[in-house]
């Protein structure tokens, strides 16, 4: 007997009520699973779209970066070419100046170039500096015959050419007379050649073994220059030892290999002329402060290159002689220099009242220059190029001795 409170039998429940009470559970599961699968598919699609968007953004950013890099490189290359054009322009100005006169002073065109030149898409600046307006460190030792300044070598070359032409004409006239005595001359030369060869070898060995002496007068000039810059005068001997080929240090403040081998890292003295002013940082006793004070007033030119009194700075000129005028007095003198510069060295020495200049120092003074430094900077868009070019000018042409981009040394 069924109790009314008991669960009704499914057979007694109408079909619709049975479905409502859960009879369609199995079917309900299959029907309810469809919306969840649709949600997973939607999330998957959204994830794919998101990843594709990220990839597209990254590709677009890389493309923009590549375009930007290419533009900067193009601007930089164009700026570099502009500086090379400024170099050619400076060479033309220097060559034209040499044709007009042989005196160089700050009132000439090469010394007063326009501050800025307009170019397409940017600006160009160029400045020429006379390198012979500073103290030449390589004059601290006496120049060897093969290390004379190129001015003297160029003049001697022209003289030799003329002499060779005259000698060639004379030799042609003497050819017939020499032919008749050729056998006798050959016999004598054979007999004398061993002794002459031995003498020439001994003379060459003597020259090669001879000690290259320092120039005391130039060392004194450097000492006075160091004093005016409030630096230690003892640095002059260490600088002179850096370029002399002998291994013996000067007394009492010189420095040779034994002083540099104890450093970490160890190195040797150059024992050759300076190639760059930056080598001073390697000399014993030259720290950062001393280098910053000394570098603007010194240069590294071939031995024997004279100092141009028309373009030299006041501290360098004041150091030429003992008990001479002070740099401040020479500054006023330089402001009142003749418009065309001093025509000769004696005129300047008399005007500056430098009466105690020693003969070796006076021999390396002049009123003209051959070595110049060009500083050219070009800006085109986002590109920038800086050119340092060392120019040499002789009687016939102007050529580049050294060129560097970015840094002077």
WOCOR-V902330 format. One record per residue. RES is the residue in three letters. SS is DSSP state (2 for helix, 1 for strand, 0 for the rest). PHI is phi in radians with two decimals (999 if undefined). D_CENTER is the distance of its C-alpha to the mean C-alpha in whole Angstrom. Layout:
RES_SS_PHI_D_CENTER + RES_SS_PHI_D_CENTER
This chain:
UNK_0_999_118 + UNK_0_-1.47_114 + UNK_0_-1.50_113 + UNK_0_-1.15_112 + UNK_0_-1.39_109 + UNK_0_-1.27_108 + UNK_0_-1.12_105 + UNK_0_-1.17_107 + UNK_0_-1.29_107 + UNK_2_-1.04_105 + UNK_2_-1.18_108 + UNK_2_-1.54_109 + UNK_0_-1.59_106 + UNK_0_-1.07_106 + UNK_2_-1.09_103 + UNK_2_-1.19_101 + UNK_2_-1.17_101 + UNK_2_-1.12_100 + UNK_2_-1.13_97 + UNK_2_-1.19_96 + UNK_2_-1.49_97 + UNK_2_2.05_94 + UNK_2_-1.14_96 + UNK_0_-1.77_93 + UNK_2_-1.09_90 + UNK_2_-1.13_89 + UNK_2_-1.21_89 + UNK_2_-1.09_87 + UNK_2_-1.10_85 + UNK_2_-1.20_84 + UNK_2_-1.27_84 + UNK_2_-1.31_82 + UNK_2_-1.31_79 + UNK_2_-1.10_78 + UNK_2_-1.10_76 + UNK_2_-1.18_74 + UNK_2_-1.12_73 + UNK_2_-1.13_72 + UNK_2_-1.17_70 + UNK_2_-1.11_68 + UNK_2_-1.09_67 + UNK_2_-1.15_66 + UNK_2_-1.10_63 + UNK_2_-1.09_62 + UNK_2_-1.10_61 + UNK_2_-1.09_60 + UNK_2_-1.13_58 + UNK_2_-1.09_57 + UNK_2_-1.10_56 + UNK_2_-1.12_54 + UNK_2_-1.12_52 + UNK_2_-1.12_51 + UNK_2_-1.14_50 + UNK_2_-1.09_47 + UNK_2_-1.08_46 + UNK_2_-1.13_46 + UNK_2_-1.13_44 + UNK_2_-1.11_42 + UNK_2_-1.10_41 + UNK_2_-1.14_41 + UNK_2_-1.14_38 + UNK_2_-1.12_36 + UNK_2_-1.14_37 + UNK_2_-1.11_35 + UNK_2_-1.15_32 + UNK_2_-1.13_32 + UNK_2_-1.11_32 + UNK_2_-1.11_30 + UNK_2_-1.12_27 + UNK_2_-1.12_27 + UNK_2_-1.14_27 + UNK_2_-1.13_24 + UNK_2_-1.10_22 + UNK_2_-1.13_24 + UNK_2_-1.13_23 + UNK_2_-1.16_19 + UNK_2_-1.13_19 + UNK_2_-1.15_21 + UNK_2_-1.12_18 + UNK_2_-1.10_15 + UNK_2_-1.18_18 + UNK_2_-1.10_18 + UNK_2_-1.15_14 + UNK_2_-1.16_15 + UNK_2_-1.14_18 + UNK_2_-1.12_17 + UNK_2_-1.11_14 + UNK_2_-1.10_18 + UNK_2_-1.10_19 + UNK_2_-1.12_17 + UNK_2_-1.11_18 + UNK_2_-1.15_21 + UNK_2_-1.12_22 + UNK_2_-1.16_20 + UNK_2_-1.13_23 + UNK_2_-1.16_25 + UNK_2_-1.14_25 + UNK_2_-1.15_25 + UNK_2_-1.20_28 + UNK_2_-1.43_30 + UNK_0_-2.80_29 + UNK_0_-1.92_27 + UNK_0_-1.88_27 + UNK_0_-2.04_23 + UNK_0_-2.60_24 + UNK_0_-1.17_23 + UNK_0_-1.53_26 + UNK_0_-1.51_25 + UNK_2_-1.12_24 + UNK_2_-1.10_20 + UNK_2_-1.56_20 + UNK_0_-2.34_22 + UNK_0_-1.23_21 + UNK_0_-1.00_23 + UNK_0_-1.12_22 + UNK_0_-2.66_22 + UNK_1_-2.01_23 + UNK_1_-1.28_26 + UNK_1_-2.28_25 + UNK_0_-1.19_27 + UNK_0_1.45_27 + UNK_1_-3.12_24 + UNK_1_-2.38_22 + UNK_1_-2.37_19 + UNK_1_-2.14_17 + UNK_1_-2.51_15 + UNK_1_-2.53_15 + UNK_1_-1.81_14 + UNK_1_-2.19_14 + UNK_1_-1.40_15 + UNK_2_-1.26_13 + UNK_2_-1.52_16 + UNK_2_-1.64_18 + UNK_0_-2.33_17 + UNK_1_-1.32_18 + UNK_1_-1.47_17 + UNK_2_-1.11_17 + UNK_2_-1.33_18 + UNK_2_-1.48_21 + UNK_2_-1.26_22 + UNK_1_-2.21_24 + UNK_0_-1.18_26 + UNK_0_-1.23_24 + UNK_0_-1.30_26 + UNK_2_-0.97_28 + UNK_2_-1.50_25 + UNK_2_-1.97_22 + UNK_0_-1.13_23 + UNK_0_-1.10_21 + UNK_2_-1.18_21 + UNK_2_-1.12_23 + UNK_2_-1.16_26 + UNK_2_-1.17_25 + UNK_2_-1.18_26 + UNK_2_-1.14_29 + UNK_2_-1.15_30 + UNK_2_-1.13_30 + UNK_2_-1.13_32 + UNK_2_-1.11_34 + UNK_2_-1.14_35 + UNK_2_-1.08_35 + UNK_2_-1.12_38 + UNK_2_-1.13_39 + UNK_2_-1.14_39 + UNK_2_-1.12_41 + UNK_2_-1.14_44 + UNK_2_-1.15_44 + UNK_2_-1.11_45 + UNK_2_-1.14_47 + UNK_2_-1.20_49 + UNK_2_-1.17_49 + UNK_2_-1.09_51 + UNK_2_-1.24_53 + UNK_2_-1.68_54 + UNK_2_-1.06_54 + UNK_2_-1.15_57 + UNK_2_-1.20_58 + UNK_2_-1.32_56 + UNK_2_-1.11_57 + UNK_2_-1.22_61 + UNK_0_-1.85_59 + UNK_2_-1.19_57 + UNK_2_-1.12_59 + UNK_2_-1.14_59 + UNK_2_-1.15_56 + UNK_2_-1.11_55 + UNK_2_-1.13_58 + UNK_2_-1.18_56 + UNK_2_-1.17_53 + UNK_2_-1.16_54 + UNK_2_-1.28_55 + UNK_2_-1.69_53 + UNK_2_-1.08_50 + UNK_2_-1.08_50 + UNK_2_-1.17_50 + UNK_2_-1.15_47 + UNK_2_-1.11_45 + UNK_2_-1.12_46 + UNK_2_-1.14_45 + UNK_2_-1.13_41 + UNK_2_-1.12_41 + UNK_2_-1.16_42 + UNK_2_-1.16_40 + UNK_2_-1.12_36 + UNK_2_-1.15_37 + UNK_2_-1.16_37 + UNK_2_-1.16_34 + UNK_2_-1.21_32 + UNK_2_-1.48_34 + UNK_0_-1.16_34 + UNK_0_-1.47_32 + UNK_0_-1.38_29 + UNK_0_-1.47_29 + UNK_1_-1.31_27 + UNK_0_-1.73_28 + UNK_2_-1.03_30 + UNK_2_-1.11_29 + UNK_2_-1.22_26 + UNK_2_-1.12_26 + UNK_2_-1.14_28 + UNK_2_-1.07_26 + UNK_2_-1.14_24 + UNK_2_-1.10_26 + UNK_2_-1.16_28 + UNK_2_-1.15_24 + UNK_2_-1.11_24 + UNK_2_-1.10_28 + UNK_2_-1.16_27 + UNK_0_-1.59_24 + UNK_0_1.08_27 + UNK_0_-2.04_25 + UNK_0_-1.32_27 + UNK_0_-1.13_27 + UNK_0_-1.17_28 + UNK_2_-1.14_24 + UNK_2_-1.10_24 + UNK_2_-1.19_26 + UNK_2_-1.14_24 + UNK_2_-1.18_21 + UNK_2_-1.15_23 + UNK_2_-1.18_24 + UNK_2_-1.14_21 + UNK_2_-1.89_20 + UNK_0_-1.39_24 + UNK_0_-1.39_25 + UNK_0_-1.45_28 + UNK_0_-1.55_29 + UNK_0_-1.66_31 + UNK_0_-1.28_30 + UNK_0_-1.27_31 + UNK_0_-1.67_34 + UNK_0_-1.85_34 + UNK_0_-2.06_30 + UNK_0_-1.31_28 + UNK_0_-2.62_27 + UNK_0_-2.23_27 + UNK_2_-0.99_27 + UNK_2_-1.10_30 + UNK_2_-1.39_28 + UNK_2_-1.67_25 + UNK_0_-1.27_28 + UNK_0_-1.51_30 + UNK_0_-1.45_27 + UNK_0_-2.26_27 + UNK_0_-1.36_25 + UNK_0_-1.48_25 + UNK_0_-2.69_23 + UNK_0_-1.92_23 + UNK_0_-1.16_22 + UNK_0_-1.16_19 + UNK_0_0.95_22 + UNK_0_-2.75_19 + UNK_0_-1.07_17 + UNK_0_-1.10_13 + UNK_0_-1.67_10 + UNK_0_-2.67_8 + UNK_2_-1.12_10 + UNK_2_-1.10_10 + UNK_2_-1.12_12 + UNK_2_-1.02_15 + UNK_2_-1.12_15 + UNK_2_-1.58_17 + UNK_0_-1.33_19 + UNK_0_-1.07_23 + UNK_0_1.60_24 + UNK_0_-1.63_20 + UNK_0_-1.67_20 + UNK_2_-1.11_19 + UNK_2_-1.11_21 + UNK_2_-1.12_20 + UNK_2_-1.15_16 + UNK_2_-1.10_16 + UNK_2_-1.40_19 + UNK_2_-1.54_17 + UNK_2_-1.02_13 + UNK_2_-1.19_14 + UNK_2_-1.98_16 + UNK_1_-2.19_15 + UNK_1_-2.61_12 + UNK_0_-2.14_12 + UNK_0_-1.96_13 + UNK_0_-1.00_16 + UNK_0_-0.99_19 + UNK_0_1.65_22 + UNK_0_-1.22_19 + UNK_0_-1.32_21 + UNK_1_-1.61_21 + UNK_1_-1.46_22 + UNK_0_-1.26_25 + UNK_0_-1.39_25 + UNK_0_-2.05_21 + UNK_0_-1.23_21 + UNK_0_-1.39_21 + UNK_2_-1.04_25 + UNK_2_-1.07_24 + UNK_2_-1.22_23 + UNK_2_-1.18_26 + UNK_2_-1.18_28 + UNK_0_-1.51_27 + UNK_0_-1.18_28 + UNK_0_-2.34_32 + UNK_0_-1.33_34 + UNK_0_0.94_36 + UNK_0_-1.54_34 + UNK_0_-1.15_34 + UNK_0_-1.38_32 + UNK_2_-0.99_29 + UNK_2_-1.13_31 + UNK_2_-1.16_33 + UNK_2_-1.23_30 + UNK_2_-1.05_29 + UNK_2_-1.17_32 + UNK_2_-1.14_32 + UNK_2_-1.19_29 + UNK_2_-1.20_30 + UNK_0_-1.82_33 + UNK_0_-1.11_31 + UNK_0_-1.03_33 + UNK_0_-1.06_32 + UNK_0_-1.64_31 + UNK_0_1.32_29 + UNK_0_-1.36_31 + UNK_0_-1.33_32 + UNK_0_-2.59_32 + UNK_2_-1.22_31 + UNK_2_-1.08_34 + UNK_2_-1.07_35 + UNK_2_-1.20_32 + UNK_2_-1.07_33 + UNK_2_-1.21_37 + UNK_2_-1.19_36 + UNK_2_-1.52_34 + UNK_0_1.04_37 + UNK_0_-1.70_34 + UNK_0_-1.78_37 + UNK_0_-1.92_36 + UNK_0_-1.33_33 + UNK_0_-1.25_33 + UNK_2_-1.05_33 + UNK_2_-1.09_30 + UNK_2_-1.31_28 + UNK_2_-1.13_30 + UNK_0_-1.14_29 + UNK_0_-1.85_25 + UNK_1_-2.00_26 + UNK_1_-2.72_25 + UNK_0_-2.11_26 + UNK_0_-2.17_23 + UNK_0_-2.38_20 + UNK_0_-2.17_18 + UNK_1_-1.94_14 + UNK_1_-2.35_13 + UNK_1_-2.06_10 + UNK_1_-1.81_10 + UNK_1_-2.00_10 + UNK_1_-2.15_12 + UNK_1_-2.27_14 + UNK_1_-2.20_17 + UNK_1_-2.18_20 + UNK_1_-2.26_22 + UNK_0_1.02_25 + UNK_0_-1.66_23 + UNK_1_-1.67_20 + UNK_1_-2.52_17 + UNK_1_-2.38_14 + UNK_1_-2.19_10 + UNK_1_-2.10_8 + UNK_1_-2.04_6 + UNK_1_-2.29_7 + UNK_1_-1.66_8 + UNK_1_-1.90_12 + UNK_1_-2.10_15 + UNK_1_-2.10_18 + UNK_0_-2.03_22 + UNK_0_-1.22_25 + UNK_0_-1.93_25 + UNK_0_-2.73_22 + UNK_1_-2.23_18 + UNK_1_-2.37_16 + UNK_1_-1.59_12 + UNK_1_-1.61_11 + UNK_1_-2.70_8 + UNK_1_-2.45_7 + UNK_1_-2.53_5 + UNK_1_-1.88_7 + UNK_0_1.68_8 + UNK_0_-2.20_5 + UNK_0_-1.16_3 + UNK_0_-1.77_3
